């Protein structure tokens, strides 16, 4: 009933995901290149901290990776003391990181030759979703059998587990969604700023947009104007939430993918420039809805 699971990358997201697996009774072997990230797991009865990615694999049926970027996922899977080197045939490697589609598909190909099942399963829901086990997993799995196998484990860490299609399709869904979010947040901030500067009350404008055709998640659930959502990042000087630098990373993945396959994304490109500029203006760590503050404080020249 309980699985042996390797877990690699216990940063902001991974530490909560691993904790939820441990609390559910699974047996974990945990690795992170930063020893500080392992301290909280030392001494837990069904968790063991290990020295290399390969060490997480021994006796494990599943290995989960939650790492910053594609190059690191590739190194952990195929470099020295790697996951793929140590995994026995039939092992499921579930990469939950947000990385480029091309690297993920390449890793799935290499894995298949070794009879390892590689699945991309990026998440939406942020650190709070990771902590509360309410994440959405967008799963790119080659077969429905692969999907069903990983779903059992992912369900411990999230509440929506969706089979997006074959290898790479989970990531494709994730970056398409986040590009749309980046664009819609900028659009919402522009509309709110214009309306308020034209003399509208912020609450009246919000109510009107949210009952009209401009309504979207950014206007309704995550309004960027301080004071509209009392518990949102915008009302806390844009602290917490989803950092501009992380949004910038996700849009650049969309840009790379679009370039690779020659898809036109003019607003995605423009959004990338805007978030790039925000990170350079000292807002890198602020929530991405800080675009409203920037527009509000920087009138047209
Ligand atoms: P993080 O930087 O906090 O954690 C990454 C962890 O990986 C760190 O603990 C780091 O020490 C470790 N690491 C780096 N290189 C390693 C290596 N070679 N071997 C082993 N461990 C290594 O990042 P995070 O916020 O937890 O995000 C992880 C992934 O999830 C990213 O791809 C991110 O884009 C994605 N994501 C994050 C959020 C969020 O809100 N933070 C939301 C959705 C998706």
Boltz pocket constraint, residues with backbone or C-beta under 6 A from the ligand:
constraints:
  - pocket:
      binder: B
      contacts: [[A, 8], [A, 9], [A, 10], [A, 11], [A, 12], [A, 13], [A, 14], [A, 31], [A, 32], [A, 33], [A, 34], [A, 37], [A, 66], [A, 67], [A, 68], [A, 69], [A, 72], [A, 75], [A, 76], [A, 96], [A, 97], [A, 98], [A, 99], [A, 123], [A, 124], [A, 125], [A, 126], [A, 127], [A, 241], [A, 242], [A, 246], [A, 249]]
      max_distance: 6.0
